[in-house]
Amino acid sequence: MRRAFTLIELLVVIAIIAILAAILFPVFAQAKEAAKKTRALAQMKQLGLSLMIYSGDHDDYFVPASGRTTNPADTPVIWTQGLQPYVKNNDIFISPAASDSTYATDWNARRNQSVGYSDATGVDPNSTAVMGAAGPGTEGFTSAASFSQAEESARTGLIVTTPNSVGGKERGYVFNPYNGATPTAGTAAENYANGLPLISDVNVCTTAGPMPIGTPCTNVGGGMFNCSGNAPGALKPVFARFSVTGKGEGQTPVVFADGHAKSYSANSLNTFGKVIWRFR
């Protein structure tokens, strides 16, 4: 007599395997996501250290997010070009949560980077932006920013994760701290530093998401704001890429002006005064 498994035994084994898979796969996914967040935070800490070294070599000035000349036809130099000699690893500029992202080698490749630096550090000799009252769309000031202007360096946010694309609306190499919400009443409204960039755990360049009302966005109801109808380059948001839920619970690491890095959810960052984004 030949021995063999019965059909019932095979079905029981398959059912057990299916149950174990259903239990373990989400655990594996969570472990993978946690590993990505840990790696991203480590990368951001390295970028923070490189900022400090650059500043030490350049009389306590920030590397400009974009450096323009008096001739608008000249191609701007972007911050990755200034900081790369201190990092010497292109992968540091790419978020582990963005598999389609690459390092922004220069201005022409700026859209495809998934780690963005503050436009508040930008330099544009032709700018009309006024320190302390810069409006939406500000891409730079007439001179470089020094660390002395970031008075509360441990609270001044400089680098975050951002949306990226090839040829789309995204401008992944920077985020703009002047394009989001501004307090309208109370003590907070008197403090310019309480302004926000656009912050969400969805890509607001292409998708409606939950966030405070910002100048470039349209209120579509239900706590959702649609920013995707705006002209290319008008948004430059923060994209909290990790543990994304679409409800603001996704997280991004933030590099601060004193060099340290810490992770925050989009919801927690959408609070006036939590992080200082507008320091000039």
URCOR-V506144 format. One record per pair of residues at least 6 apart in sequence whose C-alpha atoms are under 6 Angstrom apart, sorted by the first residue. I is the first residue (numbers start at 0). GAP is how many residues later the second one is. D is the distance in whole Angstrom. If there is no record, write none. Layout:
BEGIN
i: <I	I>
gap: <GAP	GAP>
d: <D	D>
END
This chain:
BEGIN
i: <35	40	42	44	47	47	48	49	54	54	59	59	60	60	60	61	61	63	63	63	64	64	64	64	64	65	65	65	65	65	66	66	66	67	67	69	89	92	92	93	93	94	100	100	100	101	101	102	103	103	109	110	110	110	110	110	111	111	111	111	112	112	112	113	113	113	113	113	114	114	114	115	115	115	115	115	115	115	115	116	116	116	116	117	117	117	118	118	120	121	121	122	122	122	122	122	123	123	123	124	126	126	128	130	131	135	135	149	152	152	153	153	154	154	155	155	155	155	156	156	156	157	157	158	158	159	159	160	160	161	161	161	162	162	162	162	163	163	168	170	174	174	175	175	176	176	176	176	177	178	179	179	179	179	180	180	180	180	180	181	182	192	192	192	193	193	197	198	198	198	199	199	199	200	200	200	200	200	200	200	201	203	204	205	207	207	208	208	209	209	216	216	216	217	217	218	239	239	239	239	241	241	242	243	247	247	248	248	249	249	250	250	250	251	251	252	252	253	253	253	254>
gap: <60	212	49	216	207	211	210	36	6	7	86	87	84	85	86	83	84	15	57	58	13	14	54	56	57	10	11	12	13	56	9	10	56	8	56	55	13	10	22	20	21	19	11	12	13	10	11	10	6	9	63	53	54	59	60	61	52	53	54	60	51	59	60	47	48	49	50	58	45	46	47	43	44	45	46	56	57	58	59	41	42	57	58	40	56	57	20	57	24	17	18	17	18	19	20	21	16	17	18	17	14	15	12	149	148	42	43	129	104	105	102	104	120	121	100	101	120	121	98	99	120	97	98	95	96	93	94	78	91	10	76	77	7	9	40	76	6	8	63	65	61	62	21	60	19	20	100	101	19	18	16	17	18	34	14	15	31	32	33	13	6	83	85	86	78	79	39	38	39	67	39	48	66	38	39	40	43	45	47	49	44	23	23	22	17	18	15	16	13	14	8	9	10	7	8	6	10	11	12	26	8	9	7	6	18	19	16	17	15	16	13	14	15	11	12	9	10	7	8	9	6>
d: <6	6	5	6	6	4	6	6	5	6	6	6	6	4	6	6	6	6	5	5	6	5	6	5	5	6	6	4	6	5	5	5	5	5	5	6	6	6	6	5	6	6	5	6	6	6	5	5	5	5	5	6	6	6	4	5	5	5	6	6	6	5	5	6	5	6	5	5	6	4	5	6	6	6	6	6	4	4	6	6	4	4	6	5	6	5	5	5	6	6	4	5	5	6	6	6	5	5	5	4	6	6	6	5	5	5	5	6	5	5	6	5	5	6	5	6	5	6	6	5	6	6	6	6	5	6	5	6	6	5	5	5	6	5	6	6	5	5	5	6	5	5	6	5	6	4	6	6	6	5	5	4	5	4	6	5	6	6	4	5	4	6	5	6	5	5	5	6	5	6	6	6	5	5	4	6	6	6	5	5	6	6	5	5	5	4	5	6	6	5	6	5	4	5	5	5	5	5	4	6	5	5	5	4	5	5	5	6	5	6	5	4	6	5	6	5	4	5	5	6	4>
END
